[in-house]
Amino acid sequence: MFNPIDFPKPTLISVNGAELEVFEAGQQNAGKPIVLCHGWPEHAFSWRHQVPALAAAGYHVIVPNQRGYGNSSRPTEVAAYDIEHLSGDLIALLNHYEYEDATFVGHDWGAMVVWGLALLHPNHVNKVINLSLPYQERGETPWIEFMEQILGSDYYFVHFNRQPGVADAILEENTFRFLRNLYRKNEPLREPELGMTMINLARTETPLGEPLMSDSELAVFVSAFESTGFTGSINWYRNLDRNWRLLAEVNPIIQQPTLMIYGDRDAVPKSEKLTEFVPNVEVVNLDCGHWIQQEKPEETNQAILKWLEQQGAT
């Protein structure tokens, strides 16, 4: 298991009207930036196994806690967490380091942000590597409305939007239990059973599955969310329909070379239309659940580094 004291020390960087807590390694590798974007409910620390491997391979590794997380800014306005703001933060981060473009890596909600970033700012993204969450087709119906029709009002995406503040409070009252129960190997919770899973997890005494991480690693996540609460991070969900509208006039095709890494046991379904929207994609499947880069760190690193080598120099 990883020792938390070995993770890089953070710096607060002012970008796009906010402050981001940024961890970096391989500063000596200037000119080869790779930006790692975490998901929900995670933290830059979720990339702890990838940072040293990428730095050793010659990359300048930049890992922000995105807005709403850790010691980064947590605006009170819900719309401050839409895809324009989240992608704008990353572009401003590139500007801070005086980079024109970078390779962006995302997991879970971080993948959603990277997909959106590649659509909104394609000239600043030279390669895409996403884990778990494939490209989401926009469709004719706003995403939350569509989920409500298919999965019902109890589905957590819908619940977060329709009953603001309810889940936030429950998760904040049970932060340790929620995260301990959520971070398990091989994703014991499957669709369509998820429903109100996020709230149920906060109330469950006995977790399912094998722990994903050591107690000291888990403590990093628990401490962060005990400090920040969950509202800022959940506000990402509350912008899904706003994002749907913001992307209405954007070319929906991702042209960049892309690596998509799936966990075969992940509750998030694989895309059947991925190549229609991401024509230059290579797909890798790993035998694991949702927390791919933490559950299978060596295999994830090998897949990423092999693919980057095949792509040639940045």
N, C-alpha and C positions, 0 to 999 in steps of 0.2 A: 504494500500500500504506500501511497505517496505521503511524504511528510509535509504538512502545510507550511512549515517554516522555509521550505525550499522554493516556494512560489515567489516570483519577482515582487518587489515592493511597488506600490502604485504611485502614480502621479496624477494630480488633478489638472485637467486641461480644459480651458474655456473654448467652447465650440458652439456655433449656431444658437447663441443665446442661452446656453446651458453649460454645465460643467460635467465632464465625464471622468470617472476614475479609470485610469488606463494602466494596464500592466504590460510590460514589454521585455523582450529578450532578443539577443542577436543584433543589438544596435550597430555593431561593427559591420553588419551585412547591409549597409545602406544601399538602396537601389533595388532591393528585392523584397518589397513589403508584402506581407500576408496578414490579413485582418480576420480574427476569429470572433464570431458573433454567437453568443449563448442564447438559449431558449428560456422557457418558463416551466417551473419557477426555479431558475438557475442563477448563475453567477459566472463571472470570468473564470473562476476557479474550476469550472467544469472542463476547461481545456488544459488542466495541469499536466496531463500525460502527453499532450501534443506540443506544448511550448518548447521543451528542451530538444525534442527530436527535430522540429522544424528549424530551430536556431542552429543546431549542429549541421543541418543540411544546407545552411547558407542563407537562410531567410531572416529578414527583420520582422519579428513576430509582434503584432500589436493586438492586444486583447482588452477591449473596453467593457466595463460594466455599462450597459446602455441605460438611457434615461429611465428612471423608475427603480433602478437596482443599486445595491451597495451604497457607496458614498457619492454616486452620481446624482445629478439634479432630479427632483421629483415634483414637477409642476402640478398644480392643483387642477388645472383645466384639462378635461378629458381629451379634447381635440389636440392637445399638445403631444399626444402619443400616436398620431396618425402616421401613415407611411411616409408622407412628405417630411415630417419632423425627424423620424427615425433614420431615414436615408440621408437627410440633410446633415444630421450629426456625423455620419460616417464620411461624407464628402468633406465636411469641415475638418474632420480629423486628418484626412489625407492632406488637406491644405496646410494644416499645422506642421506636418512632417515634410512639406514641400514635395509631395508625390503627386504625379498626374493621374496615376491609376494604381491598382493593386489587385491581387487575388483575394477574393472574399470567401470565407468559409462560414457556413451557418448550420446550426442544429435546431430542430424544432421551430419555435417562433423566430429564432435567428435565421433559419432558412427562409422563412416567409419574408423577412426583412431583406435578405440578400436577393431573393427573386425580384422583389419590388425595386431594390436599388439598381439591378441590372436593367430593368425596364425604364426607370426614370432617369438614370444617369449612365447609359451604356458606355460612354467614352471613358468613364473612370473605373470600369470593371474589366480587367483583362482575362480573368478566368473565374469560374464559379465552382465551388465544392459545397454541396449541401448534403446533410444527413437527416434521415427520417422523413422529413416533410417534402414531398415532391412538389413540383410546380402545380399551383391551384388554378384551374381554368376559371375565368371570370364568370361565364355563364350569363343568363338573362335575368336572374333573380339575385338580389343582394344576399351575401353569404349567410348572415344570421337568419334572415327570413327563410332561406332555403333549408338551413339546418333545422329550424323550428318545424317546418312542414314535414321533414323526413324523420327527425329524431325526437321531436317533441319539446315541450317547454322545460322539462327537467334536465335536458342535456346541458352540460356545464357551460359551453359556449353561450347558449341561449340564456341560461339562468344569470350568468354574469352581466348580460345586457339588460334583461327584463327586470331584474331585482337588484339594482346597484346597491352595494354596501353590505348586503346580507352575507354573501360568501366571504367577503373581505374580513368581516368581523369574526366569523367562525374560524377561519384559517389563522387569524392573528391570535385568537385565544388558545389555539392548539398547534402552534407552529412546529414544535419538536415532533409531536406525534404525526402530524400531517407529512412532514418531510421524511421522517423515518419510514413511514408506511409507503410513501410514494417511490422512494429511491430503492427499488428492488430489482433484482436481475430477472430477465426473461419475461417481463411484462405479464404478470399473472392476471391482470384485468383486461378483458377483451371487449371489443365492440360486439353487439350493441349494449353490453352490460354497463358501460361507463355511466350513462345517465348523470346522476348527481355524485359520481365517484369522488370528486375532489372534496366535497363536504363529508361524504361517508368516510373517506380516508382519515379525515381529521378527528373522527369519532370512534375509529376502530382501535380496540385495545391490542389485538394480536395481528400483526402484519402477515401478509402472504409472501412467499418467495424468499430467496437468499438476499441478505443485505448487499447493496451495490458498493458500499465504501466502508472504511473504518470509522470508528467513533470520532476520531480527530478530524477526519475529512468532513463528516456530516456536520460537525460543530461549526465549520466555516459557513455553511449554508444557513444553519439554524441561527447563528449569531447575526448574520446579515439581515435575515427577514424579521428577526425579533426587533432589530433596530429600525427597519424601514416600514414594516407592515407589508401588505400585499396590494394595496389599492393602485399604486403607480404601475406595477407590473400587470395587473388585471386590466388596467385601462387600455392596454394594447388590444385586448379582445373587444373592448367597447368601441373600437374604431374600425372594426372589420367592414361594416356596411359603408362607412365613410371612405375607407380605402377602395372599396368596390366602385364608388362614384369617382374618386380621384383618378382611377386607372382607366376610366371609360374611353378616353381618346388616345391611349398609349398603344403603340405597336406591341401586341402580346407575345411576339416571338423572341426568345432568348437566343442570341446569335453566338455568344461566347462559348469557347470550349468548356464543357461542364462535366463534373464527376458527381454522380448521385449514389450515395451509400445508404442502403436499406438494412434494417434489422429484420430477419425473417420472422421473429416472434413479436415484432412491434405491433401495437394496436392500430397505429396509423397505417391505413391501407396504401399499397403501392399504386402508382398511376398506370392506367392502361393507355393513356394518351400522351405520355411524356415526350416521345420523339416528335409529336405533332407541334409542340410548343418549344421544345428544346432539341433541335435537330442535331446538334453537335455534342450529344451526351454519351457518356460511358457509364454503365451501371455496375455496381458491386454489391453483392448480397453477403451479409455476415450472419452467423448463427447467434443472434442475441435479440434482446428486447429493444425498448425505446431509447435507453441511455447509451447509445452506440459507442461513443468515444470514451466513455468511462467504463463500460462493461467489457469492451474488447479493445483496449488501448493499443496494444501492439499491432493487432490486425488492422485497426483503423490507420495507424501511422504508416504501416507498410503500404496500404492501398493508396493513401494520399501521396506519399513520397514517390511511389512507382509511377503514378499518373502524372505528377508534376515533372518527373524526369522525362517521361515520354513526350510531354508538351514542349520541352526545351526551355531555354532561358526566358525569364519574364520580360 
